[in-house]
């Protein structure tokens, strides 16, 4: 009995780890994912163009461009508990302080600080789940955990626009800070490393030149090339859905702003279902996790392309299409992260996750203002959706040829 019980307790506690990692990710994403839902209010209150709104959404994603790599290194050397807890605490402090921001420029600076803390949460939570779950259930666990961003986004889409309408946009930052504090407290209080797993810090480390060469070799690996192509193309669609959905439904499909926000909540819920369902499917698919990612690429090409047709102007059809994009355009992330974790050397899991996610950050930063600029210059959403369909189709074709 004394031999079996620790293993049984560890098997049970991994579900606690999964729950706290998912809650932490949802708490970290609450405000960042909710900015798109507040697009109509922010444009009105701060007198913003679509491009300025896109830049505001990108601001929180700018620092993670480098921060994810730093976070990956920290996670390979230190306990995820402290790395993630400290990062999310920084998010909470920055958002609460940001409620005093005098205007648009100051708000941009606040979101840059938020991005620095946010950098630790994605790779840290992913590594914590990958550490506790073996390959037979890792896809499902990653999918549940990666449901955190759309789950936080769905909650924020339901709460933040109402809060902004009744108390102003500053109150939304305070709410985001409180939620981030709750997430930090939960992770610091409940997370533990698996029994028998020591932190990788300490010991003899390779010379700096050797470490750099090892990282460059990782970039040339065929699996990393597929990771970069699929991740950057699909994250561009996810960013496009966040920034364009409410505006497209309101301006093109003539849906009232309140109803459009409700549809946006449904899009986020579809993303939650997609991340869990598609990741669980990848655990059982003989062709592997990457084939599941390819399926998502084909689905989002079809969905974004149809939004450029007259179907995009039909209220019913447009709603169905954006929910479709929510399922596949958000759902790909669960199997994709599991594929990244399993493709990396065990001692470099944190860095591999940080590297892959930092490549995505380039696209996350560039996509919202670029799509907003395209919309402002053409006075139409068709070129923006068409651009997303074309780039994903090109990435899909290149990836298939490299296979």
NUMI-618624 format. One line per 2 residues: number of its first residue (from 1); for each residue x, y, z of C-alpha. Coordinates in nm, 4 decimals. Example, Ala and Ser with C-alpha at 12.3 -4.5 7.8 and 13.67 -1.06 7.14 Angstrom:
<rolums>
1 = 1.2300/-0.4500/0.7800  1.3670/-0.1060/0.7140
</rolums>
This chain:
<rolums>
1 = 0.0000/0.0000/0.0000  0.2744/0.2457/0.0859
3 = 0.4365/0.1868/-0.2547  0.1240/0.2305/-0.4652
5 = -0.0385/0.5247/-0.2911  0.2103/0.8000/-0.3904
7 = 0.1696/0.7123/-0.7582  -0.2084/0.7049/-0.7192
9 = -0.2066/1.0414/-0.5413  0.0146/1.1889/-0.8149
11 = -0.2221/1.0536/-1.0814  -0.5110/1.2300/-0.9098
13 = -0.3229/1.5521/-0.8455  -0.2386/1.5964/-1.2145
15 = -0.6033/1.6873/-1.2704  -0.5689/1.9579/-1.0066
17 = -0.2627/2.0823/-1.1963  -0.4617/2.0831/-1.5211
19 = -0.7436/2.2767/-1.3570  -0.5184/2.5426/-1.2050
21 = -0.3152/2.5773/-1.5269  -0.6355/2.6279/-1.7271
23 = -0.7735/2.8797/-1.4789  -0.4421/3.0675/-1.4740
25 = -0.4355/3.0895/-1.8533  -0.7969/3.2074/-1.8632
27 = -0.7218/3.4705/-1.5988  -0.4156/3.5926/-1.7898
29 = -0.6141/3.6114/-2.1144  -0.9197/3.7787/-1.9622
31 = -0.8313/4.1380/-2.0514  -0.6024/4.0734/-2.3510
33 = -0.8621/3.8577/-2.5289  -1.1423/4.0954/-2.4366
35 = -1.0056/4.4057/-2.6092  -1.1581/4.2989/-2.9419
37 = -1.5039/4.2696/-2.7860  -1.4707/4.6278/-2.6604
39 = -1.3790/4.7527/-3.0082  -1.6961/4.9557/-3.0591
41 = -1.6689/5.1196/-2.7133  -1.2965/5.1939/-2.7426
43 = -1.3352/5.3464/-3.0877  -1.6112/5.5713/-2.9578
45 = -1.4584/5.6706/-2.6221  -1.1008/5.7220/-2.7417
47 = -1.1867/5.8311/-3.0989  -0.9786/5.5548/-3.2615
49 = -0.9450/5.4390/-3.6201  -0.9553/5.0671/-3.6986
51 = -0.5768/5.0664/-3.7389  -0.5316/5.2317/-3.3965
53 = -0.7615/4.9732/-3.2419  -0.5535/4.6980/-3.4030
55 = -0.2356/4.8539/-3.2629  -0.3938/4.8594/-2.9172
57 = -0.4662/4.4863/-2.9434  -0.1077/4.4237/-3.0597
59 = 0.0528/4.6267/-2.7791  0.0174/4.3508/-2.5186
61 = 0.1739/4.1074/-2.7666  0.4858/4.3118/-2.8499
63 = 0.7096/4.2339/-2.5505  0.6396/3.8556/-2.5699
65 = 0.8270/3.8612/-2.9014  1.1442/3.8484/-2.6904
67 = 0.9820/3.7709/-2.3570  0.8730/3.4235/-2.4643
69 = 1.2329/3.3255/-2.5368  1.3434/3.4623/-2.1993
71 = 1.0545/3.2856/-2.0285  1.1476/2.9600/-2.2032
73 = 1.5024/2.9819/-2.0696  1.3763/3.0614/-1.7193
75 = 1.1413/2.7647/-1.7305  1.4272/2.5298/-1.8220
77 = 1.6236/2.6545/-1.5180  1.3607/2.7308/-1.2520
79 = 1.0329/2.5983/-1.1169  0.7356/2.6974/-1.3319
81 = 0.5455/2.7865/-1.0166  0.7546/3.0967/-0.9498
83 = 0.8069/3.1992/-1.3130  0.4346/3.1944/-1.3961
85 = 0.3267/3.3360/-1.0586  0.5612/3.6340/-1.0854
87 = 0.4627/3.7042/-1.4456  0.0902/3.7008/-1.3794
89 = 0.1364/3.9197/-1.0727  0.3048/4.1757/-1.2985
91 = 0.0027/4.1619/-1.5316  -0.2296/4.2308/-1.2384
93 = -0.0282/4.5262/-1.1065  0.0065/4.6811/-1.4532
95 = -0.3663/4.6589/-1.5288  -0.4677/4.8104/-1.1963
97 = -0.2179/5.0933/-1.2444  -0.3387/5.1328/-1.6041
99 = -0.6818/5.2384/-1.4838  -0.5175/5.5766/-1.4160
101 = -0.3885/5.6107/-1.7746  -0.4858/5.9547/-1.9148
103 = -0.5453/5.8392/-2.2730  -0.4575/5.6229/-2.5723
105 = -0.0761/5.6565/-2.5631  -0.0526/5.5793/-2.1921
107 = -0.2816/5.2817/-2.2414  -0.0445/5.1498/-2.5086
109 = 0.2467/5.1706/-2.2618  0.0480/4.9899/-1.9929
111 = -0.0288/4.7061/-2.2318  0.3423/4.6734/-2.3136
113 = 0.4076/4.6011/-1.9446  0.1146/4.3589/-1.9407
115 = 0.2811/4.1747/-2.2300  0.6017/4.1298/-2.0302
117 = 0.4183/3.9429/-1.7557  0.1947/3.7580/-2.0003
119 = 0.5063/3.6102/-2.1671  0.5533/3.3606/-1.8842
121 = 0.2022/3.2178/-1.8769  0.1724/3.0415/-2.2149
123 = 0.4997/2.8429/-2.2130  0.4904/2.7975/-1.8344
125 = 0.1409/2.6523/-1.8282  0.2119/2.4348/-2.1328
127 = 0.5279/2.2949/-1.9757  0.3537/2.2252/-1.6468
129 = 0.0860/2.0184/-1.8226  0.3389/1.8405/-2.0461
131 = 0.5397/1.7490/-1.7338  0.2445/1.5938/-1.5515
133 = 0.0763/1.4049/-1.8418  0.2182/1.1265/-2.0580
135 = 0.1673/1.0926/-2.4334  -0.1543/0.8930/-2.4113
137 = -0.3442/1.1856/-2.2556  -0.1177/1.4800/-2.3270
139 = -0.3229/1.6003/-2.6245  -0.6464/1.6059/-2.4241
141 = -0.4729/1.7764/-2.1308  -0.3123/2.0369/-2.3594
143 = -0.6468/2.0953/-2.5270  -0.8221/2.1549/-2.1952
145 = -0.5437/2.3838/-2.0795  -0.5301/2.5718/-2.4111
147 = -0.9045/2.6273/-2.3810  -0.8054/2.8900/-2.1254
149 = -0.7626/3.1834/-2.3695  -1.0989/3.1447/-2.5479
151 = -1.2642/3.0653/-2.2141  -1.1216/3.3841/-2.0675
153 = -1.2138/3.5624/-2.3882  -1.5724/3.4397/-2.3765
155 = -1.6089/3.5560/-2.0167  -1.4470/3.8917/-2.0900
157 = -1.6615/3.9381/-2.4022  -1.9696/3.8941/-2.1857
159 = -1.8485/4.1197/-1.9025  -1.6106/4.3890/-2.0309
161 = -1.8376/4.5586/-2.2918  -2.1143/4.5881/-2.0314
163 = -1.8645/4.7203/-1.7768  -1.7264/4.9695/-2.0305
165 = -2.0772/5.0881/-2.1194  -2.1816/5.1457/-1.7587
167 = -1.8580/5.2511/-1.5838  -1.6150/5.3418/-1.8638
169 = -1.3097/5.1678/-2.0095  -1.0958/5.2334/-1.6995
171 = -1.3142/5.0007/-1.4928  -1.2347/4.7181/-1.7350
173 = -0.8643/4.7440/-1.6479  -0.9392/4.7161/-1.2762
175 = -1.1528/4.4088/-1.3427  -0.8723/4.2573/-1.5518
177 = -0.6223/4.3231/-1.2728  -0.8410/4.1536/-1.0108
179 = -0.8873/3.8461/-1.2289  -0.5106/3.8294/-1.2944
181 = -0.4412/3.8458/-0.9187  -0.6763/3.5511/-0.8660
183 = -0.4932/3.3510/-1.1322  -0.1510/3.4271/-0.9831
185 = -0.2676/3.3281/-0.6357  -0.4137/2.9997/-0.7592
187 = -0.0970/2.8975/-0.9429  0.1375/2.9949/-0.6598
189 = -0.0786/2.8187/-0.4030  -0.1586/2.4933/-0.5838
191 = 0.1102/2.4137/-0.8386  0.3710/2.1493/-0.7511
193 = 0.6198/1.9622/-0.9663  0.5592/1.5873/-1.0185
195 = 0.7130/1.3566/-0.7571  1.0717/1.2695/-0.8437
197 = 1.1066/1.5566/-1.0927  1.3709/1.8083/-0.9913
199 = 1.4120/2.1529/-1.1405  1.6623/2.1506/-1.4258
201 = 1.8563/2.4410/-1.2777  2.2047/2.3995/-1.1432
203 = 2.4736/2.1581/-1.2507  2.7173/2.2062/-1.5379
205 = 2.5857/2.4034/-1.8311  2.7318/2.3971/-2.1814
207 = 2.9361/2.6969/-2.3011  2.7360/2.9823/-2.4504
209 = 2.8586/2.9128/-2.8060  2.7456/2.5507/-2.7813
211 = 2.4057/2.6579/-2.6504  2.3627/2.8991/-2.9443
213 = 2.4576/2.6261/-3.1942  2.2076/2.3882/-3.0359
215 = 1.9310/2.6452/-3.0722  2.0188/2.7138/-3.4358
217 = 2.0109/2.3401/-3.5082  1.6644/2.3246/-3.3546
219 = 1.5464/2.5891/-3.6029  1.6540/2.3674/-3.8955
221 = 1.4712/2.0584/-3.7749  1.1909/1.9498/-4.0171
223 = 0.9428/1.9316/-3.7295  1.0262/2.2915/-3.6277
225 = 0.9772/2.4125/-3.9868  0.6286/2.2586/-3.9897
227 = 0.5609/2.4091/-3.6481  0.6584/2.7586/-3.7647
229 = 0.4584/2.7462/-4.0892  0.1394/2.6085/-3.9391
231 = 0.1572/2.8169/-3.6218  0.2164/3.1542/-3.7870
233 = -0.0541/3.1051/-4.0492  -0.3183/2.9860/-3.8041
235 = -0.2377/3.2487/-3.5416  -0.2939/3.5154/-3.8078
237 = -0.6469/3.3817/-3.8577  -0.7040/3.3724/-3.4820
239 = -0.5880/3.7355/-3.4536  -0.8087/3.8320/-3.7463
241 = -1.1124/3.6722/-3.5853  -1.0451/3.8640/-3.2635
243 = -1.0161/4.2049/-3.4275  -1.2620/4.1748/-3.7194
245 = -1.5551/3.9637/-3.6000  -1.7600/4.2216/-3.4093
247 = -1.6882/4.4977/-3.6610  -1.7713/4.2745/-3.9603
249 = -2.0987/4.1538/-3.8108  -2.1961/4.5098/-3.7172
251 = -2.0886/4.6926/-4.0359  -2.1325/4.4293/-4.3092
253 = -2.4019/4.1923/-4.1832  -2.5978/4.4804/-4.0218
255 = -2.6188/4.3052/-3.6840  -2.6679/4.5327/-3.3777
257 = -2.3544/4.5851/-3.1695  -2.4951/4.4022/-2.8670
259 = -2.5935/4.0999/-3.0744  -2.2556/4.1020/-3.2495
261 = -2.0817/4.0846/-2.9107  -2.3076/3.7908/-2.8214
263 = -2.1970/3.6116/-3.1374  -1.8371/3.6902/-3.0423
265 = -1.8979/3.5095/-2.7116  -2.0250/3.2109/-2.9124
267 = -1.7069/3.2245/-3.1217  -1.4962/3.2021/-2.8054
269 = -1.7064/2.9136/-2.6719  -1.6603/2.7337/-3.0056
271 = -1.2867/2.7897/-2.9611  -1.3000/2.6211/-2.6204
273 = -1.4832/2.3223/-2.7701  -1.2362/2.3102/-3.0596
275 = -0.9274/2.3123/-2.8408  -1.0552/2.0295/-2.6251
277 = -1.2189/1.8208/-2.8974  -0.9453/1.8510/-3.1599
279 = -0.6699/1.7851/-2.9049  -0.8485/1.4740/-2.7758
281 = -0.8894/1.3617/-3.1369  -0.5141/1.4032/-3.1912
283 = -0.4472/1.1543/-2.9074  -0.6257/0.8834/-3.1060
285 = -0.5425/0.9772/-3.4641  -0.2894/0.7353/-3.6126
287 = -0.1583/0.9924/-3.8594  -0.0381/1.2069/-3.5670
289 = -0.1030/1.5479/-3.4189  0.0283/1.7422/-3.7170
291 = -0.2417/1.5930/-3.9416  -0.4994/1.7429/-3.7050
293 = -0.3319/2.0824/-3.7427  -0.3467/2.0477/-4.1234
295 = -0.7198/1.9767/-4.0991  -0.7620/2.3061/-3.9130
297 = -0.5670/2.4915/-4.1832  -0.7958/2.3579/-4.4560
299 = -1.1048/2.4493/-4.2515  -0.9977/2.8102/-4.1888
301 = -0.9070/2.8646/-4.5541  -1.2602/2.7590/-4.6455
303 = -1.4212/2.9743/-4.3741  -1.2291/3.2956/-4.4428
305 = -1.2758/3.2566/-4.8176  -1.6535/3.2231/-4.7803
307 = -1.6667/3.5428/-4.5746  -1.5501/3.7286/-4.8864
309 = -1.8548/3.6057/-5.0813  -2.2155/3.7278/-5.0478
311 = -2.2512/3.4799/-4.7613  -2.0445/3.7216/-4.5530
313 = -2.3225/3.9814/-4.5852  -2.5983/3.7462/-4.4707
315 = -2.6540/3.7779/-4.0931  -2.7211/3.4059/-4.0458
317 = -2.4441/3.2812/-4.2723  -2.1890/3.5286/-4.1339
319 = -2.2634/3.4148/-3.7789  -2.2230/3.0491/-3.8755
321 = -1.8950/3.1206/-4.0537  -1.7353/3.3124/-3.7671
323 = -1.8366/3.0376/-3.5208  -1.6807/2.7865/-3.7640
325 = -1.3631/2.9947/-3.7566  -1.3813/3.0019/-3.3781
327 = -1.3851/2.6213/-3.3635  -1.0992/2.5604/-3.6067
329 = -0.9226/2.8983/-3.5929  -0.8833/2.8687/-3.2140
331 = -0.9067/2.4889/-3.1799  -0.5795/2.4158/-3.3618
333 = -0.3736/2.5400/-3.0680  -0.4241/2.2366/-2.8420
335 = -0.2817/1.9711/-3.0768  -0.0211/2.2187/-3.2036
337 = 0.1227/2.2839/-2.8553  0.1239/1.9099/-2.7796
339 = 0.3143/1.8543/-3.1064  0.5697/2.1209/-3.0085
341 = 0.6236/1.9692/-2.6627  0.6681/1.6187/-2.8011
343 = 0.9037/1.7301/-3.0799  1.1479/1.9025/-2.8432
345 = 1.4311/1.7400/-2.6451  1.3159/1.6881/-2.2830
347 = 1.5738/1.9293/-2.1439  1.4759/2.1967/-2.3965
349 = 1.0949/2.1804/-2.3776  1.0666/2.5305/-2.2322
351 = 1.2911/2.6861/-2.4954  1.1169/2.5040/-2.7824
353 = 0.7777/2.6266/-2.6614  0.9140/2.9796/-2.6202
355 = 1.0749/2.9722/-2.9659  0.7621/2.8497/-3.1435
357 = 0.5383/3.0917/-2.9554  0.7729/3.3853/-3.0198
359 = 0.7443/3.3187/-3.3945  0.3688/3.3366/-3.3516
361 = 0.4120/3.6635/-3.1630  0.5542/3.8320/-3.4727
363 = 0.2285/3.7554/-3.6515  0.0130/3.8452/-3.3504
365 = 0.1792/4.1878/-3.3394  0.1578/4.2589/-3.7120
367 = -0.1811/4.1127/-3.8002  -0.4327/4.3378/-3.6137
369 = -0.2904/4.6748/-3.7291  -0.2277/4.5375/-4.0801
371 = -0.5852/4.4110/-4.1133  -0.7144/4.7363/-3.9655
373 = -0.5096/4.9356/-4.2169  -0.6373/4.7216/-4.5051
375 = -0.9920/4.7828/-4.3853  -0.9356/5.1595/-4.3550
377 = -0.7749/5.1889/-4.6994  -1.0238/4.9721/-4.8891
379 = -1.3357/5.0503/-4.6814  -1.4165/4.6792/-4.7031
381 = -1.3598/4.3652/-4.4991  -1.3272/4.1456/-4.8095
383 = -0.9526/4.2118/-4.8716  -0.8741/4.1458/-4.5033
385 = -1.0477/3.8064/-4.4959  -0.9047/3.7238/-4.8385
387 = -0.5521/3.7993/-4.7161  -0.5946/3.5569/-4.4258
389 = -0.7268/3.2850/-4.6575  -0.4397/3.3332/-4.9035
391 = -0.1586/3.3284/-4.6458  -0.2932/3.0142/-4.4788
393 = -0.3315/2.8414/-4.8162  0.0282/2.9286/-4.9086
395 = 0.1598/2.7990/-4.5741  -0.0423/2.4800/-4.6194
397 = 0.0997/2.4264/-4.9697  0.4607/2.4871/-4.8581
399 = 0.4207/2.2589/-4.5573  0.2769/1.9778/-4.7678
401 = 0.5610/2.0103/-5.0198  0.8262/1.9962/-4.7447
403 = 0.6675/1.6794/-4.6070
</rolums>
